[in-house]
Amino acid sequence: MKENFKSGFISIVGRTNVGKSSILNTLLGEKIAAICNKPQTTRTAIRGIINRRNSQIIFIDTPGIHKPKSKLGDAMIETSFDVAKDADIILFVTEATSKEIGKGDRIILEKIKESKKKAILIINKIDLVKKEELLSLIELYKDEYDFISVIPVSVLKKQNLEEILIEIEKNLNYRSCIL
């Protein structure tokens, strides 16, 4: 029996093309989720597992939140929100290039508030903005929700990605496990 072992399900949510799948692939060290500039590349929930010394983190990458134009679009959005309900922690991914909290991000924030789940805000693409712009965006989101952490990252430059795993691990629950 191994003591002090943590595990949990982490749902990755956000608008289309903010880098959810890129973050997952980079954290896992291999490509399991499709990456494309075309919106709605991820159509179903994709799972990836990271085993660390004292934890197991099960990621669930979800379809991007968008304005649906078909029954498929409706189903994809419903999948994103359903997966988030069952997660232990929600990773909410947004872009650093945003100047404000847009309509899509507001919808996601409302769903996170309704869930009352622990949430970590991941601001991706920090390599595209000045520090002052990033700080302004962080303040906007902090005023909207009490995130357990806000982590600015650049998947392209591989900045601060380990911080995501560290923060998740700190906030997972202990589980009994036989190894």
C-alpha positions in Angstrom: 0.0 0.0 0.0 1.4 3.4 -1.0 0.6 6.2 1.3 0.1 9.9 0.3 -0.9 9.0 -3.3 -3.0 11.5 -5.0 -5.2 11.1 -8.2 -7.9 12.9 -10.0 -9.7 13.9 -13.2 -8.8 17.2 -14.8 -11.1 18.6 -17.4 -9.6 21.0 -19.9 -12.2 23.6 -21.1 -12.0 26.7 -23.2 -13.0 28.2 -26.5 -11.9 26.7 -29.8 -8.2 27.2 -30.8 -7.0 28.5 -27.5 -4.5 25.6 -27.2 -6.2 23.0 -25.0 -5.0 20.1 -27.1 -1.6 21.6 -27.5 -1.2 21.9 -23.7 -2.4 18.3 -23.3 0.0 16.9 -25.9 2.9 18.8 -24.5 2.2 17.8 -20.9 1.9 14.1 -22.0 5.0 14.3 -24.2 3.2 12.8 -27.1 0.5 13.7 -29.6 -2.8 12.1 -28.6 -5.1 15.0 -29.5 -5.3 16.5 -33.0 -3.9 20.0 -33.4 -5.2 22.2 -36.2 -6.0 25.8 -36.9 -9.4 24.7 -38.0 -12.0 25.2 -35.3 -13.7 22.2 -33.7 -10.9 19.7 -34.4 -11.6 17.9 -31.0 -15.1 16.5 -31.3 -15.2 14.2 -28.3 -13.6 14.1 -24.9 -10.0 12.8 -25.2 -8.3 11.3 -22.2 -4.6 11.3 -21.3 -2.9 10.0 -18.2 0.3 11.3 -16.5 1.8 9.1 -13.8 4.1 11.0 -11.4 5.9 9.8 -8.4 3.1 10.5 -5.9 0.1 11.1 -8.2 -1.9 10.0 -11.2 -3.5 12.9 -13.3 -6.2 11.9 -15.7 -6.7 14.7 -18.2 -9.9 15.1 -20.3 -9.5 17.4 -23.3 -12.9 18.6 -24.4 -14.3 20.1 -27.6 -13.9 23.9 -27.8 -16.8 26.1 -26.7 -18.3 27.9 -29.7 -21.6 29.1 -31.1 -23.1 25.9 -32.4 -24.5 25.9 -35.9 -25.7 22.2 -36.0 -26.7 19.3 -33.8 -23.1 18.2 -33.9 -22.0 21.6 -32.5 -24.7 21.3 -29.7 -23.5 17.8 -28.8 -19.8 18.9 -28.7 -20.6 21.8 -26.3 -22.8 19.5 -24.2 -19.8 17.1 -24.0 -17.5 19.8 -22.7 -19.9 20.9 -20.0 -20.8 17.3 -18.9 -17.1 16.3 -18.6 -16.4 19.4 -16.4 -19.2 18.3 -14.0 -17.4 15.1 -13.2 -13.9 16.6 -12.9 -12.0 17.1 -9.7 -10.3 20.2 -11.1 -11.1 22.3 -14.2 -8.4 23.8 -16.3 -9.9 26.8 -18.0 -7.7 27.8 -21.0 -7.9 31.2 -22.5 -5.6 33.3 -24.8 -3.3 36.1 -23.6 -4.2 38.0 -26.7 -7.7 38.8 -25.4 -8.2 42.3 -24.2 -11.4 41.5 -22.3 -13.4 38.5 -21.2 -15.4 37.7 -24.4 -18.9 36.2 -24.6 -17.6 32.6 -25.0 -15.3 32.9 -22.0 -18.2 34.4 -20.0 -20.3 31.4 -20.7 -17.5 29.0 -19.6 -17.0 31.1 -16.4 -20.7 30.8 -15.6 -20.6 27.0 -16.0 -17.5 26.9 -13.7 -19.3 29.1 -11.1 -22.3 26.8 -11.3 -20.1 23.7 -10.8 -18.4 25.2 -7.7 -15.4 23.1 -8.7 -11.7 24.0 -8.1 -10.5 25.7 -11.2 -7.1 26.8 -12.5 -7.0 29.6 -15.1 -4.4 28.9 -17.8 -3.6 31.9 -20.0 -1.9 30.6 -23.1 0.1 32.3 -25.8 1.9 34.7 -23.4 4.7 35.0 -25.9 2.4 37.2 -28.1 1.7 40.0 -25.6 3.5 42.5 -23.4 3.7 41.8 -19.6 1.4 44.8 -18.9 -1.4 43.4 -21.1 -1.0 40.0 -19.5 -1.3 41.5 -16.0 -4.5 43.4 -17.0 -6.1 40.2 -18.3 -5.2 38.3 -15.1 -6.9 41.0 -13.0 -10.0 40.9 -15.1 -10.3 37.1 -14.5 -9.4 37.3 -10.8 -12.3 39.8 -10.4 -14.7 37.2 -11.9 -13.8 34.0 -10.1 -11.7 32.7 -7.2 -9.3 30.5 -9.2 -7.0 28.3 -7.1 -4.3 29.5 -9.4 -3.6 31.5 -12.5 -0.8 30.2 -14.7 0.4 32.1 -17.7 2.0 29.7 -20.3 3.4 29.5 -23.7 3.1 26.1 -25.2 5.1 27.2 -28.2 8.0 28.2 -26.0 7.3 25.5 -23.4 7.0 28.2 -20.6 5.5 27.4 -17.2 4.0 24.0 -18.3 5.5 22.1 -15.3 3.7 24.7 -13.1 0.4 23.3 -14.3 1.3 19.8 -13.1 2.6 21.1 -9.8 -0.5 23.1 -9.1 -2.8 20.2 -10.0 -0.9 17.9 -7.8 -1.1 20.3 -4.8 -4.9 20.4 -5.2 -5.7 16.7 -5.8 -7.2 14.5 -3.1 -5.3 11.6 -1.5 -6.6 8.2 -2.6 -5.9 4.7 -1.3 -4.0 2.7 -3.8 -2.3 -0.7 -4.1 0.9 -0.7 -6.1 
